[in-house]
């Protein structure tokens, strides 16, 4: 990141006494985050046909897997 670009909002990823602070540009972080989410969705769609039969989760089913 260029040194002169300090006017934008920053996101603190690490704030630890021993490690110091890691700042990144917030807009760049969200662009990366959205890109990563889209890539993950594409990957899931690509591999869904060969996934294990129980790998897909039914959203209507309760999260606890206990069966009565």
SETILUM-328299 format. One record per atom (N, C-alpha, C, CB): residue number from 1; residue in three letters; chain; atom name; x, y, z. Coordinates in Angstrom, 2 decimals, decimal comma. Glycine has a CB too. Example, Ala and Ser with C-alpha at 12.3 -4.5 7.8 and 13.67 -1.06 7.14 Angstrom:
% residues 2
R/1/ALA/A/N/13,19/-5,69/7,80
R/1/ALA/A/CA/12,30/-4,50/7,80
R/1/ALA/A/C/13,20/-3,30/7,80
R/1/ALA/A/CB/11,31/-4,47/9,05
R/2/SER/A/N/12,85/-2,25/7,08
R/2/SER/A/CA/13,67/-1,06/7,14
R/2/SER/A/C/12,90/0,03/7,87
R/2/SER/A/CB/14,08/-0,60/5,72
END
This chain:
% residues 68
R/1/UNK/A/N/0,85/-1,17/0,00
R/1/UNK/A/CA/0,00/0,00/0,00
R/1/UNK/A/C/0,89/1,24/0,00
R/1/UNK/A/CB/-0,97/0,00/1,22
R/2/UNK/A/N/0,58/2,21/-0,85
R/2/UNK/A/CA/1,39/3,42/-0,90
R/2/UNK/A/C/1,34/4,16/0,44
R/2/UNK/A/CB/0,90/4,33/-2,03
R/3/UNK/A/N/2,47/4,76/0,80
R/3/UNK/A/CA/2,56/5,47/2,07
R/3/UNK/A/C/1,69/6,72/2,09
R/3/UNK/A/CB/4,00/5,84/2,34
R/4/UNK/A/N/1,47/7,37/0,97
R/4/UNK/A/CA/0,71/8,61/0,93
R/4/UNK/A/C/-0,79/8,43/1,08
R/4/UNK/A/CB/0,98/9,32/-0,34
R/5/UNK/A/N/-1,27/7,22/1,04
R/5/UNK/A/CA/-2,72/6,96/1,08
R/5/UNK/A/C/-3,14/6,68/2,52
R/5/UNK/A/CB/-3,10/5,77/0,15
R/6/UNK/A/N/-3,21/7,71/3,35
R/6/UNK/A/CA/-3,58/7,51/4,74
R/6/UNK/A/C/-4,93/8,13/5,08
R/6/UNK/A/CB/-2,51/8,08/5,64
R/7/UNK/A/N/-5,62/8,71/4,10
R/7/UNK/A/CA/-6,88/9,39/4,37
R/7/UNK/A/C/-8,04/8,41/4,54
R/7/UNK/A/CB/-7,20/10,36/3,25
R/8/UNK/A/N/-7,95/7,20/3,97
R/8/UNK/A/CA/-9,05/6,24/4,04
R/8/UNK/A/C/-9,17/5,60/5,42
R/8/UNK/A/CB/-8,87/5,15/3,00
R/9/UNK/A/N/-10,26/4,92/5,64
R/9/UNK/A/CA/-10,47/4,22/6,90
R/9/UNK/A/C/-9,56/3,00/6,97
R/9/UNK/A/CB/-11,95/3,79/7,06
R/10/UNK/A/N/-9,10/2,71/8,17
R/10/UNK/A/CA/-8,22/1,57/8,38
R/10/UNK/A/C/-8,89/0,56/9,29
R/10/UNK/A/CB/-6,87/2,03/8,98
R/11/UNK/A/N/-8,59/-0,68/9,07
R/11/UNK/A/CA/-9,08/-1,78/9,88
R/11/UNK/A/C/-7,89/-2,36/10,63
R/11/UNK/A/CB/-9,80/-2,86/9,00
R/12/UNK/A/N/-8,03/-2,51/11,94
R/12/UNK/A/CA/-6,95/-3,07/12,76
R/12/UNK/A/C/-7,19/-4,57/12,85
R/12/UNK/A/CB/-6,88/-2,41/14,19
R/13/UNK/A/N/-6,29/-5,36/12,25
R/13/UNK/A/CA/-6,42/-6,81/12,27
R/13/UNK/A/C/-5,80/-7,41/13,52
R/13/UNK/A/CB/-5,79/-7,41/11,04
R/14/UNK/A/N/-4,72/-6,84/13,98
R/14/UNK/A/CA/-4,03/-7,35/15,16
R/14/UNK/A/C/-3,73/-6,16/16,07
R/14/UNK/A/CB/-2,71/-8,12/14,78
R/15/UNK/A/N/-4,09/-6,29/17,33
R/15/UNK/A/CA/-3,75/-5,26/18,30
R/15/UNK/A/C/-3,27/-5,96/19,56
R/15/UNK/A/CB/-4,97/-4,32/18,60
R/16/UNK/A/N/-2,03/-6,39/19,53
R/16/UNK/A/CA/-1,46/-7,18/20,62
R/16/UNK/A/C/-0,15/-6,51/21,03
R/16/UNK/A/CB/-1,23/-8,67/20,19
R/17/UNK/A/N/0,05/-6,41/22,31
R/17/UNK/A/CA/1,24/-5,71/22,81
R/17/UNK/A/C/2,54/-6,29/22,24
R/17/UNK/A/CB/1,29/-5,78/24,34
R/18/UNK/A/N/2,62/-7,60/22,12
R/18/UNK/A/CA/3,84/-8,22/21,63
R/18/UNK/A/C/4,00/-8,17/20,13
R/18/UNK/A/CB/3,89/-9,62/22,07
R/19/UNK/A/N/2,91/-8,05/19,42
R/19/UNK/A/CA/2,96/-8,09/17,96
R/19/UNK/A/C/2,80/-6,73/17,31
R/19/UNK/A/CB/1,89/-9,01/17,44
R/20/UNK/A/N/2,33/-5,75/18,05
R/20/UNK/A/CA/2,08/-4,45/17,46
R/20/UNK/A/C/0,72/-4,41/16,79
R/20/UNK/A/CB/3,16/-4,09/16,46
R/21/UNK/A/N/0,51/-3,43/15,94
R/21/UNK/A/CA/-0,77/-3,29/15,25
R/21/UNK/A/C/-0,59/-3,52/13,76
R/21/UNK/A/CB/-1,38/-1,89/15,51
R/22/UNK/A/N/-1,53/-4,18/13,16
R/22/UNK/A/CA/-1,53/-4,40/11,72
R/22/UNK/A/C/-2,74/-3,67/11,17
R/22/UNK/A/CB/-1,56/-5,93/11,35
R/23/UNK/A/N/-2,50/-2,64/10,37
R/23/UNK/A/CA/-3,56/-1,84/9,77
R/23/UNK/A/C/-3,67/-2,17/8,29
R/23/UNK/A/CB/-3,31/-0,32/9,98
R/24/UNK/A/N/-4,89/-2,26/7,81
R/24/UNK/A/CA/-5,09/-2,41/6,36
R/24/UNK/A/C/-6,20/-1,47/5,92
R/24/UNK/A/CB/-5,44/-3,89/5,98
R/25/UNK/A/N/-6,22/-1,16/4,65
R/25/UNK/A/CA/-7,27/-0,32/4,09
R/25/UNK/A/C/-8,59/-1,08/4,14
R/25/UNK/A/CB/-6,93/0,11/2,63
R/26/UNK/A/N/-9,62/-0,50/4,73
R/26/UNK/A/CA/-10,89/-1,19/4,93
R/26/UNK/A/C/-11,55/-1,55/3,60
R/26/UNK/A/CB/-11,83/-0,33/5,76
R/27/UNK/A/N/-11,51/-0,65/2,64
R/27/UNK/A/CA/-12,13/-0,93/1,35
R/27/UNK/A/C/-11,46/-2,12/0,67
R/27/UNK/A/CB/-12,05/0,31/0,44
R/28/UNK/A/N/-10,15/-2,17/0,72
R/28/UNK/A/CA/-9,42/-3,29/0,13
R/28/UNK/A/C/-9,75/-4,59/0,84
R/28/UNK/A/CB/-7,92/-3,04/0,18
R/29/UNK/A/N/-9,88/-4,53/2,16
R/29/UNK/A/CA/-10,22/-5,73/2,94
R/29/UNK/A/C/-11,58/-6,27/2,53
R/29/UNK/A/CB/-10,21/-5,42/4,43
R/30/UNK/A/N/-12,59/-5,40/2,41
R/30/UNK/A/CA/-13,92/-5,87/2,04
R/30/UNK/A/C/-13,98/-6,36/0,60
R/30/UNK/A/CB/-14,93/-4,78/2,24
R/31/UNK/A/N/-13,23/-5,73/-0,30
R/31/UNK/A/CA/-13,15/-6,23/-1,67
R/31/UNK/A/C/-12,59/-7,65/-1,67
R/31/UNK/A/CB/-12,27/-5,31/-2,54
R/32/UNK/A/N/-11,52/-7,87/-0,92
R/32/UNK/A/CA/-10,91/-9,19/-0,83
R/32/UNK/A/C/-11,89/-10,18/-0,20
R/32/UNK/A/CB/-9,61/-9,13/-0,02
R/33/UNK/A/N/-12,57/-9,77/0,86
R/33/UNK/A/CA/-13,51/-10,64/1,56
R/33/UNK/A/C/-14,65/-11,08/0,64
R/33/UNK/A/CB/-14,06/-9,94/2,79
R/34/UNK/A/N/-15,22/-10,14/-0,11
R/34/UNK/A/CA/-16,30/-10,48/-1,03
R/34/UNK/A/C/-15,81/-11,37/-2,16
R/34/UNK/A/CB/-16,93/-9,21/-1,60
R/35/UNK/A/N/-14,61/-11,09/-2,66
R/35/UNK/A/CA/-14,04/-11,92/-3,71
R/35/UNK/A/C/-13,86/-13,35/-3,20
R/35/UNK/A/CB/-12,69/-11,35/-4,20
R/36/UNK/A/N/-13,33/-13,48/-1,98
R/36/UNK/A/CA/-13,10/-14,80/-1,40
R/36/UNK/A/C/-14,42/-15,55/-1,21
R/36/UNK/A/CB/-12,37/-14,67/-0,07
R/37/UNK/A/N/-15,47/-14,87/-0,77
R/37/UNK/A/CA/-16,78/-15,49/-0,59
R/37/UNK/A/C/-17,33/-15,99/-1,93
R/37/UNK/A/CB/-17,76/-14,50/0,06
R/38/UNK/A/N/-17,18/-15,20/-2,98
R/38/UNK/A/CA/-17,65/-15,62/-4,30
R/38/UNK/A/C/-16,88/-16,83/-4,80
R/38/UNK/A/CB/-17,53/-14,47/-5,30
R/39/UNK/A/N/-15,56/-16,82/-4,58
R/39/UNK/A/CA/-14,75/-17,96/-4,99
R/39/UNK/A/C/-15,16/-19,23/-4,24
R/39/UNK/A/CB/-13,27/-17,66/-4,75
R/40/UNK/A/N/-15,46/-19,10/-2,97
R/40/UNK/A/CA/-15,89/-20,24/-2,18
R/40/UNK/A/C/-17,23/-20,79/-2,68
R/40/UNK/A/CB/-16,01/-19,85/-0,70
R/41/UNK/A/N/-18,16/-19,90/-3,01
R/41/UNK/A/CA/-19,44/-20,34/-3,56
R/41/UNK/A/C/-19,24/-21,09/-4,88
R/41/UNK/A/CB/-20,38/-19,15/-3,77
R/42/UNK/A/N/-18,35/-20,56/-5,73
R/42/UNK/A/CA/-18,05/-21,24/-7,00
R/42/UNK/A/C/-17,44/-22,61/-6,76
R/42/UNK/A/CB/-17,11/-20,38/-7,85
R/43/UNK/A/N/-16,55/-22,71/-5,80
R/43/UNK/A/CA/-15,91/-23,98/-5,48
R/43/UNK/A/C/-16,91/-24,99/-4,95
R/43/UNK/A/CB/-14,80/-23,76/-4,46
R/44/UNK/A/N/-17,81/-24,56/-4,09
R/44/UNK/A/CA/-18,84/-25,45/-3,56
R/44/UNK/A/C/-19,74/-25,94/-4,70
R/44/UNK/A/CB/-19,69/-24,72/-2,48
R/45/UNK/A/N/-20,14/-25,04/-5,59
R/45/UNK/A/CA/-20,99/-25,43/-6,71
R/45/UNK/A/C/-20,26/-26,40/-7,64
R/45/UNK/A/CB/-21,43/-24,19/-7,49
R/46/UNK/A/N/-18,97/-26,18/-7,85
R/46/UNK/A/CA/-18,19/-27,04/-8,75
R/46/UNK/A/C/-18,09/-28,47/-8,20
R/46/UNK/A/CB/-16,79/-26,46/-8,95
R/47/UNK/A/N/-17,91/-28,61/-6,89
R/47/UNK/A/CA/-17,68/-29,91/-6,29
R/47/UNK/A/C/-18,94/-30,56/-5,72
R/47/UNK/A/CB/-16,67/-29,78/-5,21
R/48/UNK/A/N/-20,06/-29,88/-5,77
R/48/UNK/A/CA/-21,31/-30,44/-5,21
R/48/UNK/A/C/-21,69/-31,79/-5,84
R/48/UNK/A/CB/-22,44/-29,45/-5,42
R/49/UNK/A/N/-21,51/-31,99/-7,15
R/49/UNK/A/CA/-21,89/-33,29/-7,73
R/49/UNK/A/C/-21,08/-34,48/-7,20
R/49/UNK/A/CB/-21,75/-33,22/-9,21
R/50/UNK/A/N/-19,87/-34,24/-6,74
R/50/UNK/A/CA/-19,05/-35,35/-6,26
R/50/UNK/A/C/-18,92/-35,38/-4,73
R/50/UNK/A/CB/-17,67/-35,27/-6,88
R/51/UNK/A/N/-19,65/-34,50/-4,06
R/51/UNK/A/CA/-19,60/-34,46/-2,60
R/51/UNK/A/C/-20,31/-35,68/-2,02
R/51/UNK/A/CB/-20,24/-33,17/-2,06
R/52/UNK/A/N/-19,96/-36,01/-0,79
R/52/UNK/A/CA/-20,61/-37,12/-0,09
R/52/UNK/A/C/-22,11/-36,83/0,02
R/52/UNK/A/CB/-19,99/-37,34/1,33
R/53/UNK/A/N/-22,95/-37,84/-0,04
R/53/UNK/A/CA/-24,40/-37,63/-0,02
R/53/UNK/A/C/-24,90/-36,83/1,17
R/53/UNK/A/CB/-25,10/-38,94/-0,04
R/54/UNK/A/N/-24,31/-36,99/2,34
R/54/UNK/A/CA/-24,76/-36,26/3,52
R/54/UNK/A/C/-24,04/-34,94/3,71
R/54/UNK/A/CB/-24,58/-37,12/4,75
R/55/UNK/A/N/-23,25/-34,53/2,73
R/55/UNK/A/CA/-22,48/-33,30/2,87
R/55/UNK/A/C/-23,33/-32,05/2,77
R/55/UNK/A/CB/-21,39/-33,25/1,84
R/56/UNK/A/N/-24,42/-32,12/2,01
R/56/UNK/A/CA/-25,28/-30,95/1,90
R/56/UNK/A/C/-26,16/-30,85/3,13
R/56/UNK/A/CB/-26,15/-31,01/0,61
R/57/UNK/A/N/-26,35/-29,63/3,59
R/57/UNK/A/CA/-27,15/-29,41/4,79
R/57/UNK/A/C/-28,51/-28,90/4,41
R/57/UNK/A/CB/-26,46/-28,44/5,75
R/58/UNK/A/N/-29,53/-29,51/4,96
R/58/UNK/A/CA/-30,89/-29,07/4,73
R/58/UNK/A/C/-31,16/-27,90/5,67
R/58/UNK/A/CB/-31,91/-30,24/4,96
R/59/UNK/A/N/-31,47/-26,74/5,11
R/59/UNK/A/CA/-31,67/-25,55/5,93
R/59/UNK/A/C/-32,96/-25,61/6,73
R/59/UNK/A/CB/-31,67/-24,31/5,07
R/60/UNK/A/N/-33,88/-26,50/6,37
R/60/UNK/A/CA/-35,14/-26,63/7,10
R/60/UNK/A/C/-35,00/-27,55/8,29
R/60/UNK/A/CB/-36,23/-27,14/6,17
R/61/UNK/A/N/-33,93/-28,33/8,33
R/61/UNK/A/CA/-33,71/-29,27/9,42
R/61/UNK/A/C/-33,08/-28,55/10,61
R/61/UNK/A/CB/-32,82/-30,44/8,95
R/62/UNK/A/N/-33,48/-28,89/11,82
R/62/UNK/A/CA/-32,87/-28,25/12,99
R/62/UNK/A/C/-31,37/-28,53/13,04
R/62/UNK/A/CB/-33,54/-28,74/14,28
R/63/UNK/A/N/-30,64/-27,61/13,65
R/63/UNK/A/CA/-29,17/-27,74/13,67
R/63/UNK/A/C/-28,71/-28,89/14,55
R/63/UNK/A/CB/-28,53/-26,44/14,15
R/64/UNK/A/N/-29,51/-29,26/15,56
R/64/UNK/A/CA/-29,10/-30,43/16,37
R/64/UNK/A/C/-29,45/-31,68/15,59
R/64/UNK/A/CB/-29,79/-30,43/17,79
R/65/UNK/A/N/-28,55/-32,61/15,55
R/65/UNK/A/CA/-28,71/-33,78/14,70
R/65/UNK/A/C/-29,40/-34,93/15,41
R/65/UNK/A/CB/-27,38/-34,23/14,20
R/66/UNK/A/N/-29,99/-34,67/16,57
R/66/UNK/A/CA/-30,68/-35,74/17,29
R/66/UNK/A/C/-31,96/-36,10/16,56
R/66/UNK/A/CB/-30,98/-35,33/18,77
R/67/UNK/A/N/-32,19/-37,39/16,45
R/67/UNK/A/CA/-33,39/-37,86/15,76
R/67/UNK/A/C/-34,31/-38,52/16,76
R/67/UNK/A/CB/-33,02/-38,84/14,62
R/68/UNK/A/N/-35,61/-38,27/16,61
R/68/UNK/A/CA/-36,57/-38,88/17,54
R/68/UNK/A/C/-37,07/-40,19/17,02
R/68/UNK/A/CB/-37,74/-37,95/17,79
END
